[in-house]
Amino acid sequence: MLYVPLYVEALRSRPALVFWLAVLAQAAIWVVVPTVFYAAPPGDLAQLLAIGNEFRLHGDVGPPLAYWLAEAAFRLAGLFGVYVLSQICVIVTYWCVFALGSAIVGPTHAVMAVLLMVGISLFTVPTPDFGPPVLAMALWAIVLLHYWRAVAQGQRGSWYALGAAAALLLLTSDAALILLGALAVFMAASERGRAALGTIEPWIAAVIVVIFLFMHLLWLEGLGDSLTPILKRLRDANIAADNTSTWLQLLLLLVAAHAGLAILLVLASGWPHATENPVPAISRIPVDTAAVTFVKVFALVPALAATIVAVIVGRRLPIGGAAPLVVLSGLAVIVVIGDSIVLFHQRILGYAWFGLLAVPALFVPVAMVLLPWTIGTDLAVEQPATAMGRFFADNFERRTGRPLAIVTGDDRTAALVALAAPSRPSVYFDRDPRRSPWVTPDDIRQKGAVVVWPTSDTTPGPPPDIKARFPDLVPEVPRTFDRPVQGRLPDLRIGWGVIRPGSVAAAAATPATATPH
């Protein structure tokens, strides 16, 4: 007797229902896990919120839209709101892939493309760390969807949506120029694209994009100063091999992110041997050649371009982050496989997909409990941000009679304190003052500040770099904070000192050599 799993029948009869169940389940998981288990925001989220809190247009941090949206979400609902915002971006990305796939390969195969995306790690575990790559991922998908609708399907109103999404992408990511440049070249090279230029709508969208392009160039104005050393380094034959190696490493990073997708493909193909009869093939009408070319080009070309540019400018990650570059990976696999897809190992395949969805989330609390007890790993998300913020804010206010206005010192520690302090003080990135132009040494002298740094002992002395920038700082006895799970870890000690308003302790806090953001 032929057994057909329920999810396979649902793929055929109710693809939209399968899509929403899968996507909402994933989003719910990655809202609940960080909200319940993280004592501190993951990754660079605290620093992102410290920058977004100022709502400034300028600063050596790149396009600001992600910073502003994160801060707005934080003011509305705290870190929970930021985690929800991040998952909204994931949902929008998946919906755009589903809509684009439905137009190209039909809704059933489009759902299969989205289900494969759960196997791409960039769409799951890292997403609570909201930032420009997560927002760019959603806008990237919107641009691709509406380009296809405008050019291939003749929906002229989609040009306005494309222009708006492209403008927002320019306000979000350094990689915006890569996607928009690739779209412009593809449009000029394709017959449909050239034909679409005969209407007024694409030119209106182009005007919108050009206006925001000038704003985007403001954040790239410092690139001109660095072009000379970059070109000199590229002409050096001795580092050509290093550049090639770095580029291959970036490509390998993108490929490794698809490990879960590869597992699903291997199981569905029947390897190593099929022990059961497959369900009847899931077929579609033949895909238009132009659609196949479109999907292949935008699944590969932006990734290659972003990694090459990253090597040229000396970045350790692809320009704009990796997440936007793999938006079409699942759809590209479905397009390449063929018009008829036969699924083997149906039960195991279903279990594997559920495992890719749930196991990483279940591993988070397990790791948070076990790692401190086993290998003594200090997880950033277990730092007691709330206790740190309240302690330093209360001490500053008791000593000066003023609410804490500025925190500086170690970047991450200062950002955590600023995030949890009731007064939401500004963060001064004293190692690279261009990242925090809203605070000057004079502001520190007038308003005072708390200087913080991690330390491993009870000696009340700052690190040499902080001592050099704040020579008159009088350090206090380091404060010990309790982690949610202490395990075998050493005590979490934070060294600190107070700069009182009107003091001269910040006189030497001059800009240090800037580091790339």
C-alpha positions as CSV (number, residue, x, y, z in Angstrom):
1,M,0.0,0.0,0.0
2,L,1.4,3.4,-1.0
3,Y,1.8,5.7,2.0
4,V,1.6,9.4,1.3
5,P,2.6,11.7,4.2
6,L,0.1,14.4,5.1
7,Y,2.6,17.2,4.4
8,V,3.0,16.0,0.8
9,E,-0.8,16.0,0.2
10,A,-0.9,19.5,1.7
11,L,1.8,20.6,-0.7
12,R,-0.3,19.6,-3.6
13,S,-3.7,20.8,-2.3
14,R,-3.0,23.7,0.1
15,P,0.4,25.2,-0.7
16,A,-0.5,28.5,0.8
17,L,-1.5,26.9,4.1
18,V,1.8,24.9,4.3
19,F,3.7,28.1,3.6
20,W,2.1,30.1,6.4
21,L,2.3,27.2,8.9
22,A,6.0,26.8,8.2
23,V,6.9,30.4,8.2
24,L,4.9,31.5,11.2
25,A,6.3,28.5,13.2
26,Q,9.8,29.5,12.4
27,A,9.1,33.1,13.3
28,A,7.5,32.2,16.6
29,I,10.4,30.0,17.6
30,W,13.0,32.7,17.0
31,V,11.0,35.3,18.9
32,V,10.3,33.1,21.9
33,V,13.9,31.7,22.3
34,P,15.8,35.0,22.6
35,T,13.0,36.6,24.6
36,V,12.9,33.8,27.2
37,F,16.5,32.7,27.4
38,Y,18.8,35.7,26.5
39,A,19.8,37.8,29.4
40,A,21.6,40.2,27.0
41,P,21.1,41.0,23.3
42,P,23.1,38.8,20.9
43,G,25.9,39.9,18.7
44,D,26.2,43.6,18.0
45,L,22.6,44.4,18.7
46,A,23.4,46.4,21.8
47,Q,25.8,48.6,19.9
48,L,23.3,48.9,17.0
49,L,20.6,50.2,19.5
50,A,23.2,52.6,21.1
51,I,23.7,54.1,17.6
52,G,20.0,54.1,16.7
53,N,19.1,55.8,20.0
54,E,20.6,59.0,18.6
55,F,18.5,59.0,15.4
56,R,21.4,60.7,13.5
57,L,21.8,60.7,9.8
58,H,25.6,61.0,9.9
59,G,28.1,58.8,11.6
60,D,30.7,56.3,10.5
61,V,28.3,53.3,10.6
62,G,26.9,53.3,7.1
63,P,23.2,53.7,6.0
64,P,21.1,54.3,9.1
65,L,17.6,52.8,8.4
66,A,18.2,49.5,10.3
67,Y,19.4,51.4,13.3
68,W,16.4,53.7,13.3
69,L,13.9,50.9,12.9
70,A,15.5,48.8,15.7
71,E,15.4,51.8,18.1
72,A,11.8,52.5,17.2
73,A,10.9,48.8,17.9
74,F,12.9,48.9,21.1
75,R,11.0,52.0,22.4
76,L,7.7,50.3,21.6
77,A,8.3,46.9,23.1
78,G,11.8,46.5,24.3
79,L,14.0,43.8,23.0
80,F,10.9,41.7,22.3
81,G,9.9,44.3,19.8
82,V,13.4,44.1,18.1
83,Y,13.1,40.3,17.9
84,V,9.7,40.6,16.4
85,L,11.0,43.2,13.8
86,S,13.7,40.7,12.8
87,Q,11.2,37.9,12.2
88,I,8.9,40.2,10.3
89,C,11.9,40.7,7.9
90,V,12.2,36.9,7.6
91,I,8.5,36.5,6.9
92,V,8.6,39.2,4.2
93,T,11.6,37.5,2.6
94,Y,9.9,34.2,2.5
95,W,6.6,35.6,1.2
96,C,8.4,37.4,-1.6
97,V,10.2,34.2,-2.6
98,F,6.9,32.3,-2.4
99,A,5.2,35.0,-4.6
100,L,8.0,35.1,-7.1
101,G,8.2,31.3,-7.1
102,S,4.4,31.0,-7.7
103,A,4.7,33.2,-10.7
104,I,7.7,31.2,-12.1
105,V,7.2,27.6,-11.1
106,G,3.8,27.5,-9.5
107,P,2.7,27.6,-5.9
108,T,3.5,24.0,-5.0
109,H,7.1,24.2,-6.1
110,A,7.3,27.7,-4.6
111,V,6.4,26.3,-1.2
112,M,9.1,23.7,-1.7
113,A,11.6,26.4,-2.3
114,V,10.6,28.2,0.9
115,L,10.8,25.0,2.9
116,L,14.4,24.5,1.6
117,M,15.3,27.9,3.0
118,V,14.8,26.6,6.5
119,G,18.0,24.6,5.8
120,I,20.0,27.9,5.2
121,S,21.4,28.8,8.6
122,L,21.4,32.5,7.9
123,F,17.6,32.6,8.0
124,T,17.4,31.0,11.4
125,V,20.0,31.2,14.2
126,P,21.5,34.6,13.5
127,T,18.2,36.4,12.9
128,P,17.6,37.6,16.5
129,D,20.8,39.7,16.0
130,F,18.9,42.3,14.0
131,G,20.9,44.6,11.8
132,P,21.3,46.0,8.3
133,P,21.8,42.5,6.7
134,V,18.5,41.3,8.1
135,L,16.5,44.3,6.9
136,A,18.4,44.3,3.6
137,M,17.4,40.7,3.1
138,A,13.7,41.6,3.1
139,L,14.1,44.7,0.9
140,W,16.3,42.7,-1.5
141,A,13.5,40.1,-1.9
142,I,10.9,42.9,-2.4
143,V,13.0,44.5,-5.2
144,L,13.5,41.2,-7.0
145,L,9.8,40.3,-6.7
146,H,8.5,43.6,-8.1
147,Y,11.1,43.7,-10.8
148,W,9.8,40.4,-12.1
149,R,6.2,41.6,-11.8
150,A,6.9,44.8,-13.6
151,V,9.1,43.4,-16.4
152,A,7.9,39.9,-17.0
153,Q,4.2,40.2,-16.0
154,G,3.6,43.7,-17.2
155,Q,2.3,45.0,-13.8
156,R,3.3,48.6,-14.3
157,G,2.3,49.6,-10.8
158,S,5.0,47.4,-9.5
159,W,7.6,49.9,-10.7
160,Y,6.6,52.2,-7.8
161,A,6.9,49.4,-5.3
162,L,10.3,48.5,-6.8
163,G,11.5,52.2,-6.6
164,A,10.4,52.5,-3.0
165,A,12.0,49.3,-1.9
166,A,15.2,50.2,-3.8
167,A,15.3,53.6,-2.1
168,L,14.9,52.0,1.4
169,L,17.6,49.4,0.5
170,L,20.0,52.3,-0.3
171,L,19.2,53.6,3.2
172,T,20.0,50.2,4.7
173,S,22.9,48.4,3.1
174,D,26.3,48.9,1.5
175,A,25.3,46.1,-0.9
176,A,22.4,48.1,-2.4
177,L,24.6,49.2,-5.3
178,I,25.5,45.6,-6.1
179,L,21.9,44.5,-6.5
180,L,20.7,47.7,-8.3
181,G,23.7,47.6,-10.6
182,A,23.1,44.0,-11.5
183,L,19.4,44.8,-12.1
184,A,20.3,47.6,-14.4
185,V,22.7,45.5,-16.5
186,F,20.2,42.6,-16.6
187,M,17.5,44.9,-17.7
188,A,19.6,46.4,-20.5
189,A,20.7,43.0,-21.7
190,S,17.2,41.3,-21.8
191,E,14.7,41.9,-24.4
192,R,11.8,42.2,-21.9
193,G,13.8,44.7,-19.9
194,R,14.5,47.0,-22.9
195,A,10.8,46.8,-23.9
196,A,9.8,47.9,-20.4
197,L,11.8,51.1,-20.8
198,G,9.2,52.3,-23.3
199,T,6.8,53.1,-20.5
200,I,7.0,56.0,-18.1
201,E,6.9,54.0,-14.8
202,P,10.5,52.7,-14.8
203,W,11.8,56.2,-15.3
204,I,9.8,57.5,-12.4
205,A,11.2,54.7,-10.3
206,A,14.7,55.6,-11.5
207,V,14.3,59.2,-10.4
208,I,13.3,58.0,-6.9
209,V,16.3,55.7,-6.8
210,V,18.7,58.4,-8.0
211,I,17.5,60.8,-5.3
212,F,18.3,58.3,-2.6
213,L,21.5,57.3,-4.4
214,F,23.0,60.7,-3.6
215,M,22.2,60.2,0.0
216,H,23.8,56.7,-0.1
217,L,26.9,58.2,-1.6
218,L,27.3,60.4,1.5
219,W,28.0,57.3,3.5
220,L,30.6,56.2,1.0
221,E,32.4,59.5,0.9
222,G,35.3,58.1,3.0
223,L,35.9,55.4,0.4
224,G,37.8,57.8,-1.9
225,D,40.4,58.4,0.8
226,S,41.1,54.6,1.0
227,L,41.2,53.9,-2.8
228,T,44.8,54.7,-3.2
229,P,46.1,52.1,-0.6
230,I,43.6,49.6,-1.9
231,L,44.8,50.0,-5.5
232,K,48.4,49.8,-4.3
233,R,47.7,46.6,-2.4
234,L,46.0,45.1,-5.5
235,R,49.0,45.7,-7.6
236,D,51.2,43.9,-5.2
237,A,51.8,40.4,-6.7
238,N,52.9,39.0,-3.4
239,I,49.4,39.3,-1.9
240,A,47.5,38.0,-5.0
241,A,47.4,34.5,-3.6
242,D,46.2,35.8,-0.2
243,N,43.4,37.7,-1.9
244,T,42.4,34.6,-3.8
245,S,42.4,32.5,-0.7
246,T,40.3,35.1,1.2
247,W,37.8,35.2,-1.7
248,L,37.5,31.4,-1.7
249,Q,37.0,31.4,2.1
250,L,34.1,33.9,1.7
251,L,32.5,31.7,-1.0
252,L,33.0,28.6,1.3
253,L,31.2,30.5,4.1
254,L,28.2,31.1,1.8
255,V,28.2,27.4,0.7
256,A,28.5,26.2,4.3
257,A,25.4,28.2,5.3
258,H,23.5,25.8,2.9
259,A,24.4,22.6,4.8
260,G,20.8,22.0,6.0
261,L,19.5,22.6,2.5
262,A,22.0,20.0,1.2
263,I,20.8,17.5,3.7
264,L,17.2,17.9,2.6
265,L,18.2,17.5,-1.1
266,V,20.2,14.3,-0.4
267,L,17.3,12.7,1.4
268,A,14.7,13.8,-1.2
269,S,16.9,12.3,-4.0
270,G,16.8,8.8,-2.5
271,W,20.5,8.6,-1.6
272,P,22.0,6.3,-0.5
273,H,19.2,4.0,-1.6
274,A,15.5,4.2,-1.7
275,T,13.8,1.7,0.7
276,E,10.3,2.8,-0.1
277,N,8.3,3.8,-3.2
278,P,8.3,7.5,-3.8
279,V,5.0,9.4,-3.9
280,P,3.8,10.4,-7.4
281,A,6.0,13.1,-8.9
282,I,5.1,16.7,-8.2
283,S,5.0,18.3,-11.7
284,R,4.7,21.8,-13.1
285,I,4.4,23.4,-16.4
286,P,7.8,24.0,-18.1
287,V,9.5,27.1,-16.8
288,D,10.1,30.0,-19.2
289,T,13.8,30.3,-20.2
290,A,13.9,33.9,-19.3
291,A,12.7,33.1,-15.8
292,V,15.4,30.4,-15.4
293,T,18.0,32.9,-16.4
294,F,16.7,35.5,-14.0
295,V,16.7,33.2,-11.0
296,K,20.2,31.9,-11.8
297,V,21.7,35.3,-12.4
298,F,20.4,36.8,-9.1
299,A,21.2,33.7,-7.1
300,L,24.8,33.8,-8.2
301,V,26.0,37.2,-9.5
302,P,25.4,39.4,-6.5
303,A,27.1,36.8,-4.2
304,L,30.2,36.7,-6.5
305,A,30.3,40.5,-6.7
306,A,29.8,41.1,-3.0
307,T,32.6,38.7,-2.1
308,I,35.0,40.1,-4.7
309,V,34.3,43.7,-3.4
310,A,34.8,42.5,0.1
311,V,38.3,41.2,-0.7
312,I,39.2,44.4,-2.6
313,V,38.3,46.7,0.3
314,G,39.6,44.3,3.0
315,R,36.4,43.2,4.6
316,R,36.1,39.9,6.5
317,L,32.5,39.2,5.4
318,P,30.6,39.8,2.1
319,I,29.6,43.4,1.5
320,G,26.2,44.0,3.1
321,G,26.3,40.7,5.0
322,A,25.6,37.2,3.7
323,A,21.9,37.0,4.3
324,P,20.7,39.0,1.3
325,L,22.9,37.1,-1.1
326,V,21.2,33.7,-0.5
327,V,17.6,34.9,-0.8
328,L,17.1,33.0,-4.1
329,S,19.0,29.9,-3.2
330,G,16.0,27.7,-2.5
331,L,14.1,28.9,-5.6
332,A,17.3,28.4,-7.7
333,V,17.5,24.7,-6.6
334,I,13.8,24.1,-7.5
335,V,14.2,25.7,-10.9
336,V,17.3,23.7,-11.7
337,I,16.0,20.4,-10.5
338,G,13.4,20.2,-13.3
339,D,9.7,20.3,-14.0
340,S,9.0,17.0,-12.2
341,I,10.2,16.4,-8.7
342,V,10.0,12.9,-7.1
343,L,10.4,12.7,-3.3
344,F,12.0,9.7,-1.7
345,H,12.4,9.0,2.1
346,Q,9.2,11.0,2.7
347,R,8.9,10.3,6.4
348,I,12.6,10.9,7.1
349,L,12.5,14.0,5.0
350,G,9.7,15.4,7.1
351,Y,11.5,14.6,10.3
352,A,14.7,16.1,8.9
353,W,12.9,19.4,8.0
354,F,11.3,19.6,11.5
355,G,14.7,18.9,13.0
356,L,16.3,21.8,11.1
357,L,13.5,24.0,12.3
358,A,13.4,23.0,16.0
359,V,16.8,21.5,17.0
360,P,18.8,24.8,16.7
361,A,16.3,26.5,18.9
362,L,16.3,23.7,21.4
363,F,20.1,23.7,21.4
364,V,20.2,27.3,22.6
365,P,19.0,26.8,26.2
366,V,20.9,23.5,26.4
367,A,24.1,25.2,25.3
368,M,23.5,28.0,27.8
369,V,23.3,25.5,30.6
370,L,26.0,23.0,29.6
371,L,28.8,25.1,28.1
372,P,29.6,27.1,31.3
373,W,29.8,23.8,33.2
374,T,31.7,21.8,30.6
375,I,34.2,23.8,28.6
376,G,33.7,27.1,30.4
377,T,32.5,29.2,27.5
378,D,31.4,32.7,28.4
379,L,28.3,33.3,26.2
380,A,27.6,37.0,25.5
381,V,23.9,36.4,25.8
382,E,24.3,35.4,29.4
383,Q,25.7,38.7,30.6
384,P,23.3,40.3,33.1
385,A,22.6,43.5,31.1
386,T,19.7,44.7,33.3
387,A,21.7,44.4,36.6
388,M,24.7,46.1,35.0
389,G,22.7,49.0,33.6
390,R,20.9,49.7,36.9
391,F,24.0,49.5,39.0
392,F,26.1,52.0,37.1
393,A,23.1,54.4,36.5
394,D,22.2,54.4,40.2
395,N,25.8,54.9,41.3
396,F,26.3,57.8,38.9
397,E,23.1,59.5,40.0
398,R,23.8,59.1,43.7
399,R,27.3,60.6,43.2
400,T,26.4,63.5,41.0
401,G,22.7,64.2,41.5
402,R,22.2,63.8,37.7
403,P,20.9,61.0,35.5
404,L,23.6,59.1,33.7
405,A,24.0,60.7,30.3
406,I,27.1,59.1,28.7
407,V,28.8,55.7,29.0
408,T,32.1,54.9,27.4
409,G,35.0,52.5,27.6
410,D,34.8,48.9,26.2
411,D,32.3,49.1,23.3
412,R,30.1,46.1,24.1
413,T,30.1,46.7,27.8
414,A,29.2,50.3,27.4
415,A,26.4,49.5,25.0
416,L,24.9,46.9,27.4
417,V,25.0,49.5,30.3
418,A,23.4,52.2,28.1
419,L,20.7,49.8,26.9
420,A,19.6,48.8,30.4
421,A,20.1,52.1,32.2
422,P,16.8,53.9,32.9
423,S,18.0,57.2,31.4
424,R,19.2,55.5,28.1
425,P,22.5,57.4,28.0
426,S,24.5,58.0,24.9
427,V,27.5,55.8,24.1
428,Y,30.8,57.3,23.3
429,F,32.9,54.9,21.2
430,D,36.2,56.4,22.3
431,R,38.3,53.9,20.2
432,D,36.7,55.3,17.1
433,P,34.9,58.6,17.8
434,R,33.7,58.9,14.2
435,R,31.1,56.2,15.1
436,S,29.6,58.5,17.8
437,P,29.8,62.1,16.5
438,W,26.9,63.0,18.9
439,V,29.4,62.9,21.9
440,T,32.5,65.0,22.2
441,P,35.2,65.2,25.0
442,D,33.6,68.5,25.9
443,D,30.2,66.8,26.4
444,I,31.9,64.3,28.7
445,R,33.4,67.1,30.8
446,Q,30.1,69.0,31.1
447,K,27.7,66.0,31.6
448,G,30.1,63.5,33.2
449,A,30.2,59.8,32.2
450,V,30.7,56.3,33.5
451,V,33.7,54.4,32.0
452,V,33.4,50.6,32.0
453,W,35.6,47.7,31.0
454,P,35.7,43.9,31.6
455,T,38.4,42.8,34.0
456,S,39.5,39.5,35.4
457,D,40.8,40.6,38.8
458,T,39.9,42.9,41.7
459,T,42.6,45.5,41.0
460,P,40.9,48.8,40.3
461,G,43.0,49.8,37.3
462,P,41.8,50.4,33.7
463,P,43.4,48.8,30.7
464,P,46.3,50.8,29.2
465,D,44.3,52.1,26.2
466,I,41.5,53.4,28.4
467,K,44.0,54.9,30.8
468,A,45.7,56.7,27.9
469,R,42.4,58.2,26.8
470,F,41.2,59.1,30.3
471,P,44.4,59.8,32.3
472,D,42.7,61.5,35.2
473,L,40.1,58.7,35.7
474,V,39.9,57.4,39.2
475,P,38.9,53.8,39.0
476,E,36.6,52.1,41.5
477,V,36.7,48.6,42.9
478,P,35.5,46.3,40.1
479,R,31.9,45.2,40.4
480,T,31.0,41.5,40.3
481,F,27.8,40.4,38.6
482,D,26.0,37.1,38.7
483,R,25.4,35.3,35.5
484,P,22.2,33.2,35.0
485,V,24.4,30.1,34.8
486,Q,27.8,30.6,36.4
487,G,29.1,27.0,36.0
488,R,32.9,26.8,36.0
489,L,33.3,30.4,34.6
490,P,35.3,33.0,36.5
491,D,33.3,35.8,38.1
492,L,32.0,38.4,35.8
493,R,33.8,41.5,36.9
494,I,33.4,45.0,35.3
495,G,35.9,47.7,36.1
496,W,34.5,51.2,36.2
497,G,35.1,54.8,37.1
498,V,33.0,57.9,37.2
499,I,33.9,61.2,35.4
500,R,32.0,63.9,37.4
501,P,30.4,66.8,35.5
502,G,32.8,69.7,35.3
503,S,35.9,67.6,35.8
504,V,38.9,67.6,33.6
505,A,39.2,63.8,33.4
506,A,38.2,63.7,29.7
507,A,40.8,66.2,28.6
508,A,42.9,63.5,26.9
509,A,40.0,61.7,25.3
510,T,41.1,62.6,21.8
511,P,40.1,60.6,18.7
512,A,42.1,57.5,18.3
513,T,43.0,55.8,15.0
514,A,39.7,54.8,13.5
515,T,39.0,51.2,12.7
516,P,36.8,50.1,9.9
517,H,33.1,49.7,10.9
